[in-house]
C-alpha cells in the first residue's frame, strides 16, 4: 500500500482480505488520533457538508488574520518576531498533522469499509 501524502484524491487499493486484527488496530489508531473511544469510531465515507466547508474557511481566515495582526503590531520587536516565527512553525506543523490525519483516516476508512 503506497500513499502519496500530497495527493488527497489518490485512489487507494487494498488486498482482498484484511485480517480482523488489522481492522481492530485501525479502529484503535483512529480512536487515539481523534480522542474518541474505539466503539465511537464509525467507518463511513462522507463528503463534508457545506456548513463544515464554510466553518473550515472561516477558521482559516481567522487564523490568517491573527498572524497578520501579530506581524503588523510586533514587526519592530525582535523577541516578538521570534515568537511569531515560532507560532508560524507551530501552525504549519498543525496543518501538516491535520493533513496526515485526514489521509490516514481516509485510508483506514476505505480498508474497513471493504469488510
Order of alpha helices (4+ residues) and beta strands (2+ residues): alpha-alpha-alpha
